[in-house]
Amino acid sequence: MQLMNEHIDRVCAESEVWNDLLRLDGADILELGCGAADLTRQIATSGTGCRVTAMEVDEIQHAKNLQITDLPNVRFVAGGAEAIPAEDDSVDIVLMFKSLHHVPLAQLDRAMDEIRRVLRPGGHAYISEPIFAGDFNDILRQFHDEEAVRKAAFATVKRAVEDGRFTLVTERFFLSPMHFADFAAFEAKVIGATHSQHQLSSAVYASVRRDFHRAMGEDGAHFLMPMRVDLLKVVK
């Protein structure tokens, strides 16, 4: 298993990766850390007969998610990966999109144990994490440096494979396109994210704004975020 790959040539939406690796049709799916439910919507509408439980620990975002009424096969639940309110062996697929590194460090191993507990024999855990590299990361790290927590998340997954809790099916790397219409959009979505409390000094704010505008073109700012996906299988 590799923490990062410096030579990634695949550029694609995340949906291409999970559709390459997983069969969603008829599956009981648990998404941990669903955020604003953008990917939840794609998952729920792309798999025939799938049932999705989408969990979010951020109470503000969860309250917004509960207002979504056009996804009849999705159930929104409050909670974190370290304490999943689900029965043993009740899920076919667990999905984590850029959320494992948000689990408290002391609870990371517990989260992997919980994922294993709720997965049925032969079930899969799809864990997608950003790599600490790239132009977007260089902007983000000025006010929200995630190097340590991303390394800890990877180490936790690697440990869960090495000690036999999971089998590694495959590891994939790709570049995920990101687009912001302008700095205001970036500020609202990233700096103002309700799951974190970012307090930027005037100097840091000015530096972030300056570096962001270097990426601006006629139709906004485009970035390619390097990503790693670990697909795990549980054998019980």
Residue frames relative to the residue before (quaternion, step in Angstrom):
aa qw qx qy qz dx dy dz
M 1.0000 0.0000 0.0000 0.0000 0.00 0.00 0.00
Q 0.2009 -0.7935 0.5689 0.0803 3.55 -1.02 0.87
L 0.4684 -0.6619 0.5090 0.2889 3.56 -1.01 0.83
M 0.8059 -0.0518 0.0655 0.5862 3.57 0.98 -0.81
N 0.2012 -0.7351 0.6344 0.1291 3.51 -1.36 0.33
E 0.3095 -0.7940 0.4990 0.1572 3.57 -0.56 1.15
H 0.7323 0.3716 -0.2164 0.5280 3.60 1.23 -0.22
I 0.1645 0.7871 -0.5651 0.1848 3.56 0.39 1.29
D 0.0781 -0.8317 0.5491 0.0252 3.58 -0.68 1.03
R 0.5905 0.5674 -0.3852 0.4253 3.60 1.21 -0.08
V 0.0726 -0.7723 0.6310 0.0105 3.58 -0.80 1.08
C 0.2917 0.7622 -0.5293 0.2320 3.58 -0.56 1.10
A 0.5668 -0.5361 0.4861 0.3938 3.52 -1.35 0.20
E 0.6182 -0.5690 0.3928 0.3738 3.56 -1.13 0.64
S 0.5855 0.6027 -0.3739 0.3926 3.59 1.06 -0.68
E 0.6085 0.5514 -0.3585 0.4440 3.61 1.08 -0.65
V 0.6605 0.5142 -0.3081 0.4520 3.56 1.01 -0.79
W 0.7171 0.4334 -0.2925 0.4608 3.59 0.72 -0.94
N 0.6414 0.5099 -0.3417 0.4604 3.60 1.07 -0.56
D 0.5855 0.5506 -0.3620 0.4722 3.59 1.22 -0.44
L 0.7909 0.3929 -0.1524 0.4437 3.54 0.94 -0.96
L 0.8049 0.2789 -0.1047 0.5132 3.58 1.08 -0.67
R 0.2673 -0.7043 0.6274 0.1972 3.52 -1.27 0.48
L 0.2077 -0.8283 0.5145 0.0772 3.57 -0.40 1.26
D 0.5122 0.6775 -0.4195 0.3203 3.60 1.14 -0.53
G 0.8652 0.0928 -0.0987 0.4827 3.55 -0.86 1.05
A 0.5287 0.6734 -0.3873 0.3422 3.58 1.27 0.04
D 0.3621 -0.6416 0.6230 0.2629 3.50 -1.35 0.47
I 0.0658 -0.8390 0.5379 -0.0495 3.54 -0.39 1.32
L 0.1197 -0.7667 0.6281 0.0577 3.55 -1.04 0.87
E 0.1060 -0.7754 0.6209 0.0451 3.56 -0.74 1.09
L 0.1743 -0.7964 0.5759 0.0609 3.55 -0.71 1.13
G 0.8061 0.1285 -0.1401 0.5604 3.56 -0.56 1.20
C 0.1057 0.8646 -0.4840 0.0841 3.56 0.80 1.02
G 0.3269 -0.7716 0.4994 0.2200 3.61 1.21 -0.20
A 0.8103 -0.2246 0.1940 0.5054 3.56 -0.92 -0.94
A 0.5138 -0.7043 0.3717 0.3190 3.58 1.30 0.36
D 0.2951 0.7632 -0.5254 0.2333 3.60 1.11 0.53
L 0.7151 0.4042 -0.2528 0.5111 3.59 0.87 -0.91
T 0.5399 0.6081 -0.3934 0.4289 3.58 1.17 -0.53
R 0.6558 0.5174 -0.3027 0.4589 3.54 0.95 -0.92
Q 0.6557 0.5062 -0.3173 0.4617 3.58 0.94 -0.85
I 0.6552 0.5148 -0.3073 0.4596 3.57 0.96 -0.88
A 0.7056 0.4955 -0.2699 0.4286 3.55 0.79 -1.05
T 0.7475 0.3929 -0.2136 0.4912 3.58 1.10 -0.63
S 0.6626 0.5097 -0.3199 0.4458 3.61 1.23 -0.02
G 0.7178 0.3956 -0.2520 0.5146 3.58 1.16 -0.42
T 0.3882 -0.7297 0.5137 0.2301 3.60 -0.73 1.02
G 0.8606 0.0942 -0.0880 0.4927 3.55 -0.78 1.06
C 0.4521 0.6803 -0.4728 0.3306 3.59 1.15 0.32
R 0.2317 -0.7412 0.6175 0.1252 3.54 -1.27 0.57
V 0.1242 -0.8325 0.5399 0.0023 3.57 -0.66 1.16
T 0.1108 -0.7239 0.6763 0.0789 3.52 -1.07 0.89
A 0.1003 -0.8144 0.5716 0.0055 3.57 -0.58 1.18
M 0.1187 -0.8222 0.5564 0.0191 3.56 -0.49 1.23
E 0.0045 0.7802 -0.6249 0.0271 3.54 -1.12 0.75
V 0.3532 -0.7622 0.5101 0.1848 3.57 -0.83 1.02
D 0.6017 0.5536 -0.3536 0.4545 3.61 1.18 -0.51
E 0.3795 -0.7707 0.4667 0.2103 3.59 -0.37 1.23
I 0.6258 0.5402 -0.3425 0.4465 3.59 1.03 -0.74
Q 0.6948 0.4554 -0.2760 0.4834 3.57 0.86 -0.95
H 0.6222 0.5442 -0.3496 0.4411 3.60 0.99 -0.77
A 0.6322 0.5288 -0.3335 0.4577 3.60 0.98 -0.80
K 0.6415 0.5039 -0.3198 0.4819 3.59 1.05 -0.73
N 0.6479 0.5333 -0.3225 0.4380 3.57 0.96 -0.84
L 0.6265 0.5576 -0.3358 0.4289 3.57 1.06 -0.71
Q 0.6151 0.5490 -0.3422 0.4507 3.58 1.25 -0.30
I 0.5265 0.6218 -0.4106 0.4093 3.60 1.28 -0.16
T 0.0719 -0.8474 0.5258 -0.0176 3.57 -0.58 1.15
D 0.6644 0.5344 -0.3034 0.4254 3.60 1.23 -0.13
L 0.6230 0.4795 -0.3593 0.5028 3.58 1.20 0.51
P 0.1389 -0.8605 0.4844 0.0756 3.59 0.38 1.22
N 0.7055 0.4427 -0.2723 0.4817 3.61 1.14 -0.45
V 0.6195 0.5113 -0.3475 0.4837 3.58 1.27 0.37
R 0.1113 -0.7591 0.6393 0.0521 3.53 -1.05 0.89
F 0.2266 -0.7849 0.5662 0.1096 3.58 -0.69 1.11
V 0.0393 -0.8055 0.5889 -0.0526 3.53 -0.81 1.11
A 0.3788 -0.7065 0.5483 0.2382 3.57 -1.06 0.76
G 0.5114 0.6482 -0.4670 0.3166 3.56 -0.99 0.81
G 0.4012 -0.7175 0.5259 0.2182 3.51 -1.36 0.27
A 0.6948 -0.5103 0.3277 0.3867 3.53 -1.30 0.35
E 0.6442 0.5515 -0.3302 0.4145 3.58 1.13 -0.54
A 0.7715 0.1430 -0.1102 0.6101 3.60 1.27 -0.14
I 0.0206 -0.8432 0.5360 -0.0360 3.57 0.28 1.29
P 0.2967 -0.7720 0.5351 0.1721 3.61 -0.66 1.07
A 0.4665 0.6359 -0.4704 0.3959 3.57 0.49 1.26
E 0.5660 -0.6102 0.4424 0.3339 3.54 -1.21 0.58
D 0.6170 -0.5149 0.4377 0.4033 3.55 -1.27 0.37
D 0.8618 0.0954 -0.0661 0.4937 3.58 -1.16 0.67
S 0.4546 0.7141 -0.4188 0.3287 3.57 0.96 0.87
V 0.7238 0.4019 -0.2015 0.5234 3.59 1.30 -0.17
D 0.3630 -0.7273 0.5430 0.2106 3.57 -1.09 0.77
I 0.8068 0.0867 0.0101 0.5844 3.56 1.00 -0.89
V 0.1169 -0.7440 0.6532 0.0787 3.56 -1.05 0.86
L 0.1217 -0.7952 0.5933 0.0274 3.55 -0.88 1.02
M 0.0250 0.7637 -0.6450 0.0119 3.55 -1.02 0.86
F 0.0732 -0.8022 0.5926 -0.0031 3.55 -0.52 1.23
K 0.8305 -0.1805 0.0741 0.5217 3.58 -0.38 1.28
S 0.5566 0.6381 -0.3743 0.3779 3.59 1.05 0.67
L 0.5380 0.6379 -0.4291 0.3456 3.62 1.08 -0.45
H 0.6852 0.4923 -0.3046 0.4420 3.60 0.92 -0.80
H 0.5984 0.5432 -0.3691 0.4590 3.59 1.27 -0.05
V 0.5086 0.6186 -0.4322 0.4146 3.59 1.24 -0.18
P 0.5547 -0.6036 0.4380 0.3690 3.65 -0.91 0.78
L 0.5942 -0.6266 0.3684 0.3445 3.57 -0.88 0.98
A 0.6824 0.5007 -0.2930 0.4448 3.58 0.93 -0.86
Q 0.7165 0.4430 -0.2356 0.4847 3.58 1.26 -0.37
L 0.4014 0.7526 -0.4604 0.2458 3.61 1.24 -0.02
D 0.6817 0.4635 -0.3009 0.4795 3.60 0.84 -0.88
R 0.6075 0.5455 -0.3433 0.4642 3.55 1.08 -0.72
A 0.6321 0.5361 -0.3305 0.4514 3.59 1.00 -0.81
M 0.6641 0.4888 -0.3116 0.4722 3.59 0.94 -0.82
D 0.6203 0.5290 -0.3381 0.4702 3.59 1.07 -0.69
E 0.6534 0.5148 -0.3049 0.4637 3.56 1.03 -0.83
I 0.6268 0.5245 -0.3315 0.4714 3.57 1.01 -0.79
R 0.6595 0.4988 -0.3062 0.4717 3.57 0.92 -0.86
R 0.6409 0.5537 -0.3241 0.4215 3.57 0.97 -0.85
V 0.7529 0.4139 -0.2287 0.4576 3.58 0.82 -0.97
L 0.5953 0.5724 -0.3732 0.4227 3.60 1.19 -0.38
R 0.4505 -0.6540 0.5399 0.2791 3.52 -1.12 0.74
P 0.6430 -0.4921 0.3902 0.4383 3.61 -1.16 0.37
G 0.7943 0.2345 -0.2023 0.5226 3.58 -0.79 1.02
G 0.4835 0.6785 -0.4283 0.3498 3.59 1.27 -0.01
H 0.3654 -0.7536 0.5202 0.1671 3.55 -1.27 0.50
A 0.1784 -0.7275 0.6514 0.1206 3.51 -1.24 0.68
Y 0.1327 -0.7765 0.6152 0.0320 3.55 -0.71 1.17
I 0.0015 0.8211 -0.5673 0.0631 3.57 -0.37 1.27
S 0.0833 -0.8070 0.5839 -0.0293 3.53 -0.50 1.30
E 0.0273 0.8159 -0.5733 0.0696 3.57 -0.73 1.09
P 0.4628 -0.6651 0.5010 0.3040 3.60 -1.04 0.69
I 0.3857 -0.6898 0.5657 0.2352 3.55 -1.13 0.73
F 0.4597 -0.7009 0.4768 0.2647 3.56 -0.97 0.88
A 0.5412 0.5567 -0.4317 0.4592 3.54 0.36 1.33
G 0.6459 0.5558 -0.3813 0.3585 3.55 -1.30 0.24
D 0.6793 -0.5246 0.3464 0.3786 3.54 -1.29 0.45
F 0.6501 0.5033 -0.3323 0.4623 3.58 0.95 -0.81
N 0.6447 0.5233 -0.3211 0.4555 3.57 0.97 -0.82
D 0.6260 0.5464 -0.3390 0.4413 3.58 1.05 -0.74
I 0.6419 0.4846 -0.3178 0.5022 3.58 1.15 -0.58
L 0.6799 0.5183 -0.2926 0.4284 3.56 0.83 -1.03
R 0.6767 0.5343 -0.3071 0.4029 3.58 0.86 -0.94
Q 0.5386 0.6326 -0.4066 0.3800 3.61 1.19 -0.32
F 0.8013 0.1774 -0.1104 0.5606 3.58 1.14 -0.54
H 0.7808 0.1629 -0.0981 0.5952 3.59 1.27 -0.20
D 0.0340 -0.8348 0.5484 -0.0346 3.55 0.28 1.32
E 0.0969 -0.8417 0.5312 -0.0008 3.57 -0.42 1.26
E 0.3025 0.7907 -0.4999 0.1831 3.60 1.20 0.21
A 0.6976 0.4839 -0.2891 0.4423 3.61 0.77 -0.98
V 0.7070 0.4554 -0.2856 0.4594 3.61 0.83 -0.89
R 0.6267 0.5160 -0.3512 0.4665 3.60 1.08 -0.59
K 0.6319 0.5118 -0.3300 0.4794 3.58 1.03 -0.73
A 0.6502 0.5179 -0.3142 0.4585 3.58 0.99 -0.82
A 0.6358 0.5231 -0.3289 0.4625 3.59 1.01 -0.79
F 0.6581 0.4973 -0.3118 0.4716 3.59 0.93 -0.86
A 0.6486 0.5223 -0.3195 0.4522 3.58 0.92 -0.88
T 0.6356 0.5323 -0.3248 0.4551 3.57 1.06 -0.72
V 0.6527 0.4941 -0.3121 0.4821 3.58 0.95 -0.86
K 0.6495 0.5225 -0.3108 0.4566 3.58 0.91 -0.93
R 0.6588 0.5092 -0.3020 0.4641 3.58 0.97 -0.86
A 0.6483 0.5253 -0.3165 0.4512 3.59 1.01 -0.80
V 0.6419 0.4873 -0.3136 0.5022 3.59 1.19 -0.56
E 0.6897 0.5074 -0.2871 0.4295 3.56 0.86 -0.98
D 0.7329 0.4049 -0.2547 0.4837 3.60 1.02 -0.67
G 0.6134 -0.6338 0.3134 0.3519 3.57 1.29 0.27
R 0.4345 0.6890 -0.4818 0.3231 3.59 1.19 0.14
F 0.7824 0.0955 -0.0386 0.6142 3.58 1.15 -0.68
T 0.3104 -0.6820 0.6192 0.2347 3.52 -1.37 0.30
L 0.3805 -0.7039 0.5471 0.2457 3.58 -0.95 0.83
V 0.2692 -0.7630 0.5707 0.1403 3.56 -0.67 1.14
T 0.7558 -0.2384 0.1843 0.5813 3.56 0.87 -0.98
E 0.2127 -0.7298 0.6315 0.1527 3.52 -1.33 0.35
R 0.0718 -0.8144 0.5757 -0.0130 3.56 -0.74 1.08
F 0.1596 -0.7609 0.6220 0.0932 3.54 -1.20 0.66
F 0.1175 0.7852 -0.6023 0.0836 3.56 -1.04 0.78
L 0.4121 -0.6675 0.5589 0.2689 3.55 -1.36 0.23
S 0.2130 -0.8037 0.5498 0.0798 3.55 -0.63 1.18
P 0.3653 -0.7440 0.5097 0.2307 3.65 -0.57 1.07
M 0.0645 -0.7671 0.6379 0.0199 3.55 -1.07 0.85
H 0.0364 -0.8032 0.5946 -0.0059 3.56 -1.05 0.77
F 0.0378 -0.7575 0.6517 0.0122 3.54 -1.07 0.85
A 0.4871 -0.6856 0.4556 0.2916 3.57 -0.82 0.97
D 0.7765 -0.1353 0.1207 0.6034 3.55 1.07 -0.77
F 0.7215 -0.4326 0.2966 0.4519 3.58 -1.27 0.02
A 0.5926 0.5740 -0.3703 0.4270 3.58 1.07 -0.64
A 0.6426 0.5120 -0.3188 0.4725 3.58 1.03 -0.77
F 0.6378 0.5135 -0.3151 0.4798 3.58 1.02 -0.81
E 0.6598 0.5200 -0.3070 0.4473 3.56 0.90 -0.93
A 0.6785 0.4957 -0.2952 0.4547 3.58 0.92 -0.89
K 0.7533 0.4207 -0.2246 0.4529 3.57 0.85 -0.96
V 0.7847 0.3399 -0.1638 0.4918 3.59 0.92 -0.88
I 0.7277 0.3962 -0.2536 0.4991 3.59 0.61 -1.06
G 0.7627 0.3845 -0.1964 0.4815 3.57 0.98 -0.86
A 0.2941 0.7725 -0.5162 0.2241 3.61 1.19 0.31
T 0.4367 -0.7421 0.4482 0.2403 3.58 -0.76 1.03
H 0.5974 0.5762 -0.3796 0.4087 3.62 1.18 -0.28
S 0.7603 0.2355 -0.1547 0.5853 3.60 1.28 -0.21
Q 0.3001 -0.7309 0.5812 0.1949 3.57 -1.21 0.51
H 0.0599 -0.8251 0.5618 -0.0089 3.54 -0.05 1.32
Q 0.0583 -0.7775 0.6262 0.0011 3.55 -0.80 1.08
L 0.0673 -0.8270 0.5581 -0.0065 3.56 -0.21 1.30
S 0.4066 -0.6656 0.5627 0.2738 3.55 -0.98 0.84
S 0.6606 -0.5072 0.3596 0.4207 3.58 -1.21 0.35
A 0.6487 0.5223 -0.3225 0.4499 3.58 1.03 -0.76
V 0.6647 0.4874 -0.3028 0.4784 3.60 0.95 -0.88
Y 0.6307 0.5362 -0.3335 0.4511 3.57 0.97 -0.86
A 0.6646 0.5018 -0.3040 0.4627 3.58 0.92 -0.89
S 0.6500 0.5144 -0.3127 0.4638 3.59 1.02 -0.79
V 0.6479 0.5095 -0.3124 0.4724 3.58 0.96 -0.86
R 0.6606 0.5084 -0.3047 0.4607 3.56 0.91 -0.92
R 0.6523 0.5181 -0.3130 0.4563 3.59 0.95 -0.88
D 0.6969 0.4684 -0.2825 0.4638 3.58 0.85 -0.96
F 0.6117 0.5400 -0.3523 0.4584 3.57 1.06 -0.67
H 0.6870 0.4977 -0.2960 0.4389 3.58 0.85 -0.94
R 0.5515 0.5951 -0.4022 0.4241 3.60 1.18 -0.33
A 0.6939 0.4571 -0.2629 0.4904 3.56 1.21 -0.53
M 0.5061 0.6774 -0.4125 0.3389 3.59 1.25 -0.14
G 0.0634 -0.7640 0.6414 0.0287 3.50 -1.14 0.85
E 0.7848 -0.3255 0.2221 0.4784 3.55 -1.23 -0.30
D 0.7852 0.2792 -0.1556 0.5305 3.59 1.05 -0.68
G 0.7598 -0.3481 0.1885 0.5158 3.59 1.13 0.58
A 0.6060 -0.5527 0.4317 0.3753 3.54 -1.31 -0.31
H 0.1282 -0.7908 0.5972 0.0389 3.56 -0.88 1.02
F 0.0216 -0.7782 0.6276 -0.0068 3.55 -1.07 0.84
L 0.2327 -0.7188 0.6294 0.1820 3.53 -1.33 0.36
M 0.1710 -0.8055 0.5629 0.0709 3.57 -0.45 1.23
P 0.3375 -0.7355 0.5439 0.2218 3.64 -0.66 1.02
M 0.0842 -0.8188 0.5673 -0.0253 3.55 -0.84 1.08
R 0.1740 -0.7434 0.6345 0.1204 3.53 -1.29 0.52
V 0.1043 -0.7731 0.6229 0.0586 3.56 -1.02 0.83
D 0.1031 -0.7557 0.6444 0.0555 3.54 -0.92 0.97
L 0.1308 -0.7744 0.6163 0.0577 3.56 -0.69 1.12
L 0.0867 -0.8153 0.5723 -0.0160 3.53 -0.60 1.23
K 0.1824 -0.7588 0.6144 0.1163 3.54 -1.22 0.54
V 0.2695 -0.7650 0.5633 0.1575 3.55 -0.97 0.82
V 0.1073 -0.7698 0.6277 0.0435 3.53 -0.98 0.95
K 0.0505 -0.8147 0.5777 -0.0072 3.59 -0.66 1.08
